[in-house]
Each structure stands twice: as C-alpha cells, then as structure tokens.
Amino acid sequence: MPNVRKQQRKDSESQSSDKEKGKQYPCGRCEKLVEKEGVGCDICGNWFHFQCEELSDEQYEQMVKPETKFMHWFCNDCEKDTMSLGKTINSMKVKQDKMEAELVSLRQAMSSCNGELKLRPTKPEVTELVKSTSTELSKEIDLRPTKIEVLTMIETKLAEHVVNLAENDKQSEMKWSDMAAKHVDTKMGEVTVNLNEVQKTLEDTKKRALEEKEREACVTL
C-alpha cells in the first residue's frame, strides 16, 4: 500500500486490509506499481508516483503531514479538465446573469405595457364613442341648410341687394348683370367653403372611426 496523504487509505488498518486482499496500485503515469511515496487523485481515483506528477520532495512531505490529510489533490490531467470545466461554468454563469438581467428588463417592459393597455378604452367604450360622435355630427349636419336652401337664400338676398343698389345709386354705370355676377360669385364662394367644411367633417369622422377600429384590432391581438 502506498504511503499517501489520503485519509481513507492512509491509516494502518486500511493498509493492512489492502495488503491482505492483494490489491495493487499501478501508477497512472508510468504504470509501475505504486508501493510507497504515492499520491491518489481525488477525481479519477488513480495513484501516481509523486515524481511522475512532477511533485518535489518538499511538496510531497507537506502533503503527507497529518494536518494536511484532509486536503484534496488532483492529478495533472484532472486538474486541466477541472480548470476547463471551471471556465465553462464561469462562462455559463456570466450568460445566466445576462439572461436574468434581460428577463428582469423584459418583465418591467411587460408591466409597463400592461399598465398602458389598462389605460386604453375598451371595445364597448370605443364603439360608444364612435356612435356618440357620429350622432353629434349627424345632428350638426341636419341643422345646416341644404345646397338648394343656400342658393335660394343667396338669390333672395342678392335680389334685395340689387334693388337697394338701384335705388341708392341710379347714377352708377355698373350694369345689373355685372353686379349680380360679382355677388353671385362671392356668395357661391361662401357656399363652396361651407360645403367643403361639411365634407371635411364627414371625412374626419370616417378617418377617426377607421383609426379606432385599427387600434381596437391591435388591442385584441
């Protein structure tokens, strides 16, 4: 039995038991038997001459002292694998920390979106708003005079105005037809402006209703 620092194989009873069972411990490096001054790897369980593992006499003497019997020792091969594994674990830990940070950020964004969604009107509220707006616009349009009514009113006012001009300024060289045409153009311009405003109001109403439907579809998704 090798003279080693490992606790479970260092005491005399274990050595005697191993000898009685005829166990042999070939060196994991040179494959010769390790009869004394050997060290056992705590990972692979193989035994080595301490010289084969490039340990100095001082290092070996330090390892076999009673106060260091609980220390762990790894052979060169296992130590390299352990270091590689440690780097891999550290890399995974860095990635894990990054993913956890991204997860926290994602949760905060989701919480913010949920709060924003709660502030948005519901489908019934949007429908009611569209109906209310349409009703108000319809009432406003109904109160406005029709095109024929506007033209009739213009003709009446124009006739009255022409009569007044004829009475007040008989000396004027302006012909009735020119004067009538000028005022008709003016009033027709006003009518056109009014009609354009009505048309724009209707288009805006349709546009807002379409936007509300699109927003409602986005909320549903």
MODELLER restraints for C-alpha pairs under 7 A, 6 or more apart:
rsr = mdl.restraints
at = mdl.atoms
rsr.add(forms.Gaussian(group=physical.xy_distance, feature=features.Distance(at['CA:1:A'], at['CA:15:A']), mean=5.49, stdev=0.5))
rsr.add(forms.Gaussian(group=physical.xy_distance, feature=features.Distance(at['CA:1:A'], at['CA:18:A']), mean=6.73, stdev=0.5))
rsr.add(forms.Gaussian(group=physical.xy_distance, feature=features.Distance(at['CA:1:A'], at['CA:19:A']), mean=6.58, stdev=0.5))
rsr.add(forms.Gaussian(group=physical.xy_distance, feature=features.Distance(at['CA:1:A'], at['CA:35:A']), mean=5.61, stdev=0.5))
rsr.add(forms.Gaussian(group=physical.xy_distance, feature=features.Distance(at['CA:1:A'], at['CA:36:A']), mean=6.67, stdev=0.5))
rsr.add(forms.Gaussian(group=physical.xy_distance, feature=features.Distance(at['CA:2:A'], at['CA:34:A']), mean=5.84, stdev=0.5))
rsr.add(forms.Gaussian(group=physical.xy_distance, feature=features.Distance(at['CA:2:A'], at['CA:35:A']), mean=4.70, stdev=0.5))
rsr.add(forms.Gaussian(group=physical.xy_distance, feature=features.Distance(at['CA:2:A'], at['CA:36:A']), mean=3.91, stdev=0.5))
rsr.add(forms.Gaussian(group=physical.xy_distance, feature=features.Distance(at['CA:2:A'], at['CA:37:A']), mean=5.85, stdev=0.5))
rsr.add(forms.Gaussian(group=physical.xy_distance, feature=features.Distance(at['CA:2:A'], at['CA:38:A']), mean=5.30, stdev=0.5))
rsr.add(forms.Gaussian(group=physical.xy_distance, feature=features.Distance(at['CA:3:A'], at['CA:10:A']), mean=6.78, stdev=0.5))
rsr.add(forms.Gaussian(group=physical.xy_distance, feature=features.Distance(at['CA:3:A'], at['CA:36:A']), mean=4.81, stdev=0.5))
rsr.add(forms.Gaussian(group=physical.xy_distance, feature=features.Distance(at['CA:3:A'], at['CA:37:A']), mean=4.99, stdev=0.5))
rsr.add(forms.Gaussian(group=physical.xy_distance, feature=features.Distance(at['CA:3:A'], at['CA:38:A']), mean=5.91, stdev=0.5))
rsr.add(forms.Gaussian(group=physical.xy_distance, feature=features.Distance(at['CA:4:A'], at['CA:10:A']), mean=5.86, stdev=0.5))
rsr.add(forms.Gaussian(group=physical.xy_distance, feature=features.Distance(at['CA:4:A'], at['CA:37:A']), mean=6.30, stdev=0.5))
rsr.add(forms.Gaussian(group=physical.xy_distance, feature=features.Distance(at['CA:4:A'], at['CA:38:A']), mean=5.45, stdev=0.5))
rsr.add(forms.Gaussian(group=physical.xy_distance, feature=features.Distance(at['CA:4:A'], at['CA:39:A']), mean=5.18, stdev=0.5))
rsr.add(forms.Gaussian(group=physical.xy_distance, feature=features.Distance(at['CA:4:A'], at['CA:64:A']), mean=6.08, stdev=0.5))
rsr.add(forms.Gaussian(group=physical.xy_distance, feature=features.Distance(at['CA:5:A'], at['CA:39:A']), mean=6.83, stdev=0.5))
rsr.add(forms.Gaussian(group=physical.xy_distance, feature=features.Distance(at['CA:5:A'], at['CA:63:A']), mean=5.91, stdev=0.5))
rsr.add(forms.Gaussian(group=physical.xy_distance, feature=features.Distance(at['CA:5:A'], at['CA:64:A']), mean=4.45, stdev=0.5))
rsr.add(forms.Gaussian(group=physical.xy_distance, feature=features.Distance(at['CA:5:A'], at['CA:69:A']), mean=5.26, stdev=0.5))
rsr.add(forms.Gaussian(group=physical.xy_distance, feature=features.Distance(at['CA:6:A'], at['CA:40:A']), mean=6.85, stdev=0.5))
rsr.add(forms.Gaussian(group=physical.xy_distance, feature=features.Distance(at['CA:6:A'], at['CA:69:A']), mean=6.04, stdev=0.5))
rsr.add(forms.Gaussian(group=physical.xy_distance, feature=features.Distance(at['CA:7:A'], at['CA:69:A']), mean=5.78, stdev=0.5))
rsr.add(forms.Gaussian(group=physical.xy_distance, feature=features.Distance(at['CA:7:A'], at['CA:70:A']), mean=6.61, stdev=0.5))
rsr.add(forms.Gaussian(group=physical.xy_distance, feature=features.Distance(at['CA:9:A'], at['CA:15:A']), mean=6.50, stdev=0.5))
rsr.add(forms.Gaussian(group=physical.xy_distance, feature=features.Distance(at['CA:24:A'], at['CA:33:A']), mean=6.80, stdev=0.5))
rsr.add(forms.Gaussian(group=physical.xy_distance, feature=features.Distance(at['CA:25:A'], at['CA:33:A']), mean=5.53, stdev=0.5))
rsr.add(forms.Gaussian(group=physical.xy_distance, feature=features.Distance(at['CA:25:A'], at['CA:34:A']), mean=5.48, stdev=0.5))
rsr.add(forms.Gaussian(group=physical.xy_distance, feature=features.Distance(at['CA:25:A'], at['CA:47:A']), mean=6.27, stdev=0.5))
rsr.add(forms.Gaussian(group=physical.xy_distance, feature=features.Distance(at['CA:26:A'], at['CA:32:A']), mean=5.10, stdev=0.5))
rsr.add(forms.Gaussian(group=physical.xy_distance, feature=features.Distance(at['CA:26:A'], at['CA:33:A']), mean=4.08, stdev=0.5))
rsr.add(forms.Gaussian(group=physical.xy_distance, feature=features.Distance(at['CA:26:A'], at['CA:34:A']), mean=5.57, stdev=0.5))
rsr.add(forms.Gaussian(group=physical.xy_distance, feature=features.Distance(at['CA:26:A'], at['CA:47:A']), mean=6.66, stdev=0.5))
rsr.add(forms.Gaussian(group=physical.xy_distance, feature=features.Distance(at['CA:27:A'], at['CA:33:A']), mean=5.75, stdev=0.5))
rsr.add(forms.Gaussian(group=physical.xy_distance, feature=features.Distance(at['CA:27:A'], at['CA:34:A']), mean=5.70, stdev=0.5))
rsr.add(forms.Gaussian(group=physical.xy_distance, feature=features.Distance(at['CA:27:A'], at['CA:47:A']), mean=5.30, stdev=0.5))
rsr.add(forms.Gaussian(group=physical.xy_distance, feature=features.Distance(at['CA:27:A'], at['CA:48:A']), mean=4.42, stdev=0.5))
rsr.add(forms.Gaussian(group=physical.xy_distance, feature=features.Distance(at['CA:27:A'], at['CA:49:A']), mean=6.20, stdev=0.5))
rsr.add(forms.Gaussian(group=physical.xy_distance, feature=features.Distance(at['CA:28:A'], at['CA:46:A']), mean=5.79, stdev=0.5))
rsr.add(forms.Gaussian(group=physical.xy_distance, feature=features.Distance(at['CA:28:A'], at['CA:47:A']), mean=5.81, stdev=0.5))
rsr.add(forms.Gaussian(group=physical.xy_distance, feature=features.Distance(at['CA:28:A'], at['CA:48:A']), mean=5.49, stdev=0.5))
rsr.add(forms.Gaussian(group=physical.xy_distance, feature=features.Distance(at['CA:29:A'], at['CA:48:A']), mean=6.51, stdev=0.5))
rsr.add(forms.Gaussian(group=physical.xy_distance, feature=features.Distance(at['CA:29:A'], at['CA:52:A']), mean=6.35, stdev=0.5))
rsr.add(forms.Gaussian(group=physical.xy_distance, feature=features.Distance(at['CA:34:A'], at['CA:48:A']), mean=6.63, stdev=0.5))
rsr.add(forms.Gaussian(group=physical.xy_distance, feature=features.Distance(at['CA:34:A'], at['CA:49:A']), mean=6.20, stdev=0.5))
rsr.add(forms.Gaussian(group=physical.xy_distance, feature=features.Distance(at['CA:37:A'], at['CA:49:A']), mean=6.43, stdev=0.5))
rsr.add(forms.Gaussian(group=physical.xy_distance, feature=features.Distance(at['CA:37:A'], at['CA:50:A']), mean=6.69, stdev=0.5))
rsr.add(forms.Gaussian(group=physical.xy_distance, feature=features.Distance(at['CA:38:A'], at['CA:47:A']), mean=6.53, stdev=0.5))
rsr.add(forms.Gaussian(group=physical.xy_distance, feature=features.Distance(at['CA:38:A'], at['CA:48:A']), mean=5.41, stdev=0.5))
rsr.add(forms.Gaussian(group=physical.xy_distance, feature=features.Distance(at['CA:38:A'], at['CA:49:A']), mean=4.57, stdev=0.5))
rsr.add(forms.Gaussian(group=physical.xy_distance, feature=features.Distance(at['CA:38:A'], at['CA:50:A']), mean=5.52, stdev=0.5))
rsr.add(forms.Gaussian(group=physical.xy_distance, feature=features.Distance(at['CA:39:A'], at['CA:47:A']), mean=5.62, stdev=0.5))
rsr.add(forms.Gaussian(group=physical.xy_distance, feature=features.Distance(at['CA:39:A'], at['CA:48:A']), mean=5.39, stdev=0.5))
rsr.add(forms.Gaussian(group=physical.xy_distance, feature=features.Distance(at['CA:39:A'], at['CA:49:A']), mean=6.46, stdev=0.5))
rsr.add(forms.Gaussian(group=physical.xy_distance, feature=features.Distance(at['CA:39:A'], at['CA:50:A']), mean=6.09, stdev=0.5))
rsr.add(forms.Gaussian(group=physical.xy_distance, feature=features.Distance(at['CA:40:A'], at['CA:46:A']), mean=5.70, stdev=0.5))
rsr.add(forms.Gaussian(group=physical.xy_distance, feature=features.Distance(at['CA:40:A'], at['CA:47:A']), mean=4.33, stdev=0.5))
rsr.add(forms.Gaussian(group=physical.xy_distance, feature=features.Distance(at['CA:40:A'], at['CA:48:A']), mean=6.32, stdev=0.5))
rsr.add(forms.Gaussian(group=physical.xy_distance, feature=features.Distance(at['CA:41:A'], at['CA:47:A']), mean=6.39, stdev=0.5))
rsr.add(forms.Gaussian(group=physical.xy_distance, feature=features.Distance(at['CA:41:A'], at['CA:73:A']), mean=5.73, stdev=0.5))
rsr.add(forms.Gaussian(group=physical.xy_distance, feature=features.Distance(at['CA:41:A'], at['CA:74:A']), mean=4.79, stdev=0.5))
rsr.add(forms.Gaussian(group=physical.xy_distance, feature=features.Distance(at['CA:41:A'], at['CA:75:A']), mean=5.48, stdev=0.5))
rsr.add(forms.Gaussian(group=physical.xy_distance, feature=features.Distance(at['CA:42:A'], at['CA:72:A']), mean=6.23, stdev=0.5))
rsr.add(forms.Gaussian(group=physical.xy_distance, feature=features.Distance(at['CA:42:A'], at['CA:73:A']), mean=5.89, stdev=0.5))
rsr.add(forms.Gaussian(group=physical.xy_distance, feature=features.Distance(at['CA:42:A'], at['CA:74:A']), mean=5.82, stdev=0.5))
rsr.add(forms.Gaussian(group=physical.xy_distance, feature=features.Distance(at['CA:43:A'], at['CA:74:A']), mean=6.45, stdev=0.5))
rsr.add(forms.Gaussian(group=physical.xy_distance, feature=features.Distance(at['CA:43:A'], at['CA:78:A']), mean=6.77, stdev=0.5))
rsr.add(forms.Gaussian(group=physical.xy_distance, feature=features.Distance(at['CA:50:A'], at['CA:60:A']), mean=6.90, stdev=0.5))
rsr.add(forms.Gaussian(group=physical.xy_distance, feature=features.Distance(at['CA:53:A'], at['CA:76:A']), mean=6.90, stdev=0.5))
rsr.add(forms.Gaussian(group=physical.xy_distance, feature=features.Distance(at['CA:123:A'], at['CA:216:A']), mean=6.46, stdev=0.5))
rsr.add(forms.Gaussian(group=physical.xy_distance, feature=features.Distance(at['CA:126:A'], at['CA:212:A']), mean=6.81, stdev=0.5))
rsr.add(forms.Gaussian(group=physical.xy_distance, feature=features.Distance(at['CA:130:A'], at['CA:209:A']), mean=6.17, stdev=0.5))
rsr.add(forms.Gaussian(group=physical.xy_distance, feature=features.Distance(at['CA:154:A'], at['CA:187:A']), mean=6.59, stdev=0.5))
rsr.add(forms.Gaussian(group=physical.xy_distance, feature=features.Distance(at['CA:158:A'], at['CA:183:A']), mean=6.97, stdev=0.5))
